[in-house]
Amino acid sequence: MSEETTQGLPQDGVRQILTRLDSIDERLTTLEDKVDRRLQETRPIWEQVLVRLDGFESRLVGFESRLDGFGSELRSSLRRFDRQVGRLAKDVLEVRADQRDLEDRMDRLEPKAT
C-alpha cells in the first residue's frame, strides 16, 4: 500500500527529498559531534565547580553550627548580664535610701545655722 503511494510521485521529487534528508542528517550529525566536544571541554570545569560548591556547602554547615552555638552562648551571657544589672540597680537604690536616712539623721543631730 505504501509502495503504491510513492509510485505516484515523480522520481526526481523523491531524489530531491532523499538528498535533502541526507543533508539534514549530515548537519545533525555535525551538530551532535560539536555539542559532544563542547560538553567534553566544559565537563572538567563543571566538575571543579561542583567540588568547590560541595566544599562551600560543608563550610557553610560548619559555620551555621558554630553560629547556633554562639547564639545560645550569647543568650546565656545576656541573661547573666541582665541579672547582674538588676542586682546592681537594687544595690544602688538601697545605698541611696541608706544615704537619705543618714542625711536625715545628720540633719536632726546638727543644729541648723540661720
Buried (B, 14 or more C-beta within 10 A) or exposed (E): EEEEEEEEEEEEEEEEEEEEEEEEEEEEEEEEEEEEEEEEEEEEEEEEEEEEEEEEEEEEEEEEEEEEEEEEEEEEEEEEEEEEEEEEEEEEEEEEEEEEEEEEEEEEEEEEEE
